[in-house]
Amino acid sequence: MTISVRRLGPDDAEVVLAAGHLFDAAPNPGWTADVLSRPGHHLLFAFEDEVPVGFATCIEMAHPDKGTEVMIYELGVDEPHRRNGIGRLLVERSLDLARARGCYGAWTVTEDDNAAALATYRSAGAEPDPTCVTQVWDWRAG
């Protein structure tokens, strides 16, 4: 198994749209184009012999008094390819990208019962922050 990771750009919309199986829902063409062209937003894809098998999305967040950090927004690996280190590789490449762009750190959020995600993040060096609690606002219908 040969896995490569590539940061996608504006010319890669068709790659994303053809890899709908990796996402919670089929990618929207307009939103895909926006993400791929938006400064500070990064979409990394893992490929096995040119077939997409996973992704990570990262967002740079800048603060006037802190500098810039990266949030790993979402991580996904196709079911048949899980438990092969692809998630960890995507996290590591996301962290490499953050360092290369001068970020002072990175963070992510996941559900407290998502054992696979927690194991992946911890294997890549993350530590839980017991002082944080996530709050959400969700304006989606339904």
Long-range contacts (C-beta under 8 A, 24 or more apart in sequence): 1-48, 1-84, 2-48, 2-49, 3-46, 3-47, 3-48, 3-53, 3-84, 3-85, 3-86, 3-89, 4-46, 4-47, 5-44, 5-45, 5-46, 5-47, 5-89, 5-90, 5-93, 6-44, 6-45, 6-47, 7-42, 7-43, 7-44, 7-97, 8-36, 8-43, 8-44, 8-45, 9-36, 10-36, 10-37, 12-36, 12-45, 15-45, 15-52, 16-43, 16-45, 18-52, 19-45, 19-52, 19-55, 21-78, 22-52, 22-53, 22-54, 22-55, 22-76, 22-77, 22-78, 23-55, 23-76, 42-94, 42-97, 44-90, 44-93, 44-94, 44-97, 46-77, 46-86, 46-89, 46-90, 48-81, 52-78, 53-77, 53-78, 53-81, 53-86, 54-78, 54-81, 54-86, 54-87, 54-90, 55-90, 56-90, 56-91, 56-93, 56-94, 58-94, 58-97, 58-98, 58-106, 60-98, 60-101, 60-103, 66-104, 67-102, 67-103, 67-104, 68-101, 68-102, 68-103, 68-104, 69-98, 69-103, 69-104, 69-105, 69-106, 69-107, 70-94, 70-95, 70-97, 70-98, 70-101, 70-103, 70-105, 70-106, 70-107, 71-106, 71-107, 71-108, 71-109, 72-106, 72-107, 72-108, 73-108, 75-108, 75-117, 75-120, 82-116, 87-116, 87-117, 87-120, 88-120, 88-123, 88-124, 91-120, 91-121, 91-124, 91-126, 92-124, 95-124, 95-125, 109-134
